[in-house]
C-alpha cells in the first residue's frame, strides 16, 4: 500500500515530471476553444484583480507576497526519500 501523499506535493511532482512544452499545453488547453466573449470575460476578471491589487497599500501587498503556507508534514519525508541514493 502506498503512503498517503499531500495533493499539493502530488501536483508538484506531476508538474515536474512532464516536459515544459506539455506543461504549457496543459495550462492553455482549456482556453483554446473559448469564444471571444469568454476570453473577454477572463480579461475583465484579470483587470479587476489587478485594480484591486494596486489599490492595496504597499505594506499589505508586501505582506501578502511574503506570506507562505507551511508545507504538509509529508513533504519533508518525500523530499528526503527523493534525494536519497
C-alpha positions as CSV (number, residue, x, y, z in Angstrom):
1,X,0.0,0.0,0.0
2,X,1.4,3.4,-1.0
3,X,1.6,6.0,1.7
4,X,-0.8,8.9,1.6
5,X,0.6,11.9,-0.2
6,X,-0.4,15.5,0.1
7,X,-2.3,16.5,-3.0
8,X,-0.1,19.7,-3.3
9,X,3.0,17.5,-3.3
10,X,1.4,15.2,-5.8
11,X,0.6,18.1,-8.1
12,X,4.2,19.4,-7.7
13,X,5.6,16.0,-8.7
14,X,3.3,15.8,-11.7
15,X,4.2,19.2,-12.9
16,X,7.9,18.5,-12.6
17,X,7.7,15.1,-14.3
18,X,6.4,16.4,-17.7
19,X,8.2,18.4,-20.3
20,X,7.9,22.2,-20.3
21,X,6.0,22.0,-23.6
22,X,3.5,19.6,-22.2
23,X,3.1,21.7,-19.0
24,X,2.3,24.8,-21.0
25,X,-0.1,22.9,-23.3
26,X,-1.9,21.6,-20.2
27,X,-2.2,25.2,-18.9
28,X,-3.7,26.6,-22.1
29,X,-5.7,23.6,-23.3
30,X,-8.9,24.8,-21.5
31,X,-8.7,28.2,-23.2
32,X,-8.1,27.1,-26.8
33,X,-11.8,26.7,-27.6
34,X,-13.1,29.8,-25.8
35,X,-15.2,32.2,-27.7
36,X,-14.2,35.8,-27.9
37,X,-16.9,36.7,-25.3
38,X,-15.4,34.1,-22.9
39,X,-11.9,35.5,-23.5
40,X,-13.2,39.0,-22.9
41,X,-14.6,37.9,-19.5
42,X,-11.3,36.4,-18.5
43,X,-9.6,39.7,-19.4
44,X,-12.2,41.7,-17.4
45,X,-11.6,39.5,-14.4
46,X,-7.8,39.9,-14.6
47,X,-8.2,43.7,-14.9
48,X,-10.4,43.8,-11.8
49,X,-8.0,41.7,-9.9
50,X,-5.1,43.9,-10.9
51,X,-7.0,47.0,-10.0
52,X,-7.9,45.6,-6.6
53,X,-4.2,44.6,-6.0
54,X,-2.9,48.0,-6.9
55,X,-5.4,49.7,-4.6
56,X,-4.0,47.9,-1.6
57,X,-1.4,49.7,0.5
58,X,2.2,48.8,-0.4
59,X,2.8,47.3,3.1
60,X,-0.2,45.0,2.6
61,X,1.0,43.9,-0.8
62,X,4.5,43.1,0.5
63,X,3.0,41.2,3.5
64,X,0.8,39.1,1.1
65,X,3.8,38.3,-1.2
66,X,5.9,37.4,1.8
67,X,3.3,35.0,3.4
68,X,3.8,31.3,2.7
69,X,1.7,28.3,3.5
70,X,3.6,25.7,5.6
71,X,4.2,22.5,3.6
72,X,2.3,19.4,4.5
73,X,4.1,17.2,7.1
74,X,4.7,14.6,4.5
75,X,6.6,17.0,2.3
76,X,10.0,16.8,4.1
77,X,9.8,13.0,4.2
78,X,9.1,12.8,0.4
79,X,11.9,15.2,-0.4
80,X,14.3,13.1,1.8
81,X,13.3,9.9,0.0
82,X,13.7,11.5,-3.4
83,X,17.2,12.8,-2.5
84,X,18.4,9.5,-1.0
85,X,20.6,7.4,-3.2
